[in-house]
Amino acid sequence: MTIYSSQSNTSGKLMMLIGFLMLFPLLVIPFYPEEIQFASAFLVPSLMSIMIGSGTCLLLRKYEVISQWNQELKFSSLTVLFVWIYGFIVGAIPFVTSGQLTFIQAVFEAVSGWTTTGLSVMDVSKTPKIFLFHRAFMQFCGGLGFVLVMIIFLQEKHAMNLFNAEGHPDKLMPNLKKTAHTIAAMYLAFLVVGVLAYKLAGMGLFDGIVHAMCALSTGGFSNKLNSIGEYRSIPIESITIILMLIGTTNFAVLQLVVKGKIRRAFKVSEVKFMVFLLLLFVPITAFSLRNSMDFSLGEGFRRALFDVTSALSTTGYSTMSYVSWPPFAIGVLILLMLIGGGIGSTAGGIKLTRVYLMLRMAQINIRKRLSPQRNVIITHYHRAQGKSIIDSALSSDISGFVVCYISIFIIGSLLLTLTAGCTLTEAMFEFASALGTVGLSIGLTGPTTGTATLIVEILGMILGRLEIFIVLIGLYSGIAVGQQRLREVIHSKRK
């Protein structure tokens, strides 16, 4: 089995990249000089990561593991899994060394950041600005993914395998590096527009940068205890809704919009399905809130539009507490968090395309049963790239993923009832939020949450962001590599 040294070197380069990303929070210090006391909390892990990554690259430049491995995608999944776990640990170090959080809390916060979840154990009213920026920047970069950020700066020999393994299904341009540059350019342009819009709506510059980064990455970290609801501003809520919808839309669809191909963009099946879900559930939720919480119809629609969009886009911003929400409205949010956003976007969840195709497959199955057996039904769906056939291979992949996702959701929800001592509804809400990388909370997650509950949610966030199979393949590949190396060591000693 041959494991290519160039692929192994990629891990070192990604470790160096994480080290460089850890330096960005230091940009806050010139504007808030009193926070220079926290500089070492970022400098030390950053320099250590850069040094370890550099050393890894130098050691593996001339070293090649000699074995027989023909399935590069498995090794790519292992590389991606390793780098994400490494990023979680490095991202947690500043919280621990500065005394902001305990180790488990820090890992939770870093996982929530890099996975763009938004669940938090921090009291943001007492958190220094540099750490608020650090959380938001992790979400901004996590929305793109470490591999895509690396490809922006350099092209690896096996970058395409890594790109696919990290969960990026589409190439926007014929060249992978041009694809990465196109995505980054759109992402940064929307960020600038979002910050300016927030500023015009009356939000401070620092808060505007943080909220724009977290809305676009569908992350949901906020500098305010009551999230976006703290501002009580219709313009700020409207801007956030637009940014959340941009973040949850497939980058390939966004490219069509940027190029002015609006009609073609709205032909895409998942876009039409997203619009349908919003048109269906916003009014239903609004009437539920109006009847149960004595809201006016207008206030009910305002609350429903924001929070339904937040749940479906898997962003996690909120305008109010969900403790007093009626069970029906809570059920709607759980359903939407499970569905999630667009495939190939920064969003989590099962994904709109998969749910849409599951419904289409059910429709096809019913039509087959009602039609003469000799009839052959060929069905298409629309992607940004054009029409695609719904074939048996696609159906099998989607069915397998959805079954795994729902199984993990059920297991995780049951575990939360044990660790948090909550009702099943509360556990389903909180774990749907963690697994879907959403960030909405019904009150179970906070500074006083127990370690066991945090660990269950950490596992949910990781499985949700890396889409289950990447984690499973990566773990299997790691075990296989370890077993192979052990056999090689035993064989060499016998010689």
ABEGO torsion letter per residue (X at the ends): XBBBAAAAAAAAAAAAAAAAAAAAAAAAAAABAAAAAAAAAAAAAAAAAAAAAAAAAAAAAABBBBBBBABAAAAAAAAAAAAAAAAAAAAAAAAAAAGABBAAAAAAAAAAAAAGAGBBABBAAABBAAAAAAAAAAAAAAAAEAAAAAAAABBBAAAAAAAAAAGBABBABABAAAAAAAAAAAAAAAAAAAAAAAAAAGBBAAAAAAAAAAAAAGAGBBABAAEAAAAGBAAAAAAAAAAAAAAABBAAAAAAAAAGBAAAAAABAAAAAAAAAAAAAAAAAAAAAAAAAGBBAAAAAAAAAAAAAAAAAGAGBBABBAAABBAAAAAAAAAAAAAEBBBGBABBEAEAAAAAAAAAAAAAAAAAAABBAABBBBBBBBBAAEBBBBBAAAAAAAAAAAAAAAAAAAAAAAAAAAAAGBBAAAAAAAAAAAAAGAGBBAGABBAABBAAAAAAAAAAAAAAAAGGAAAAAAAAAAAAAAAAAAAAAAAAAAX
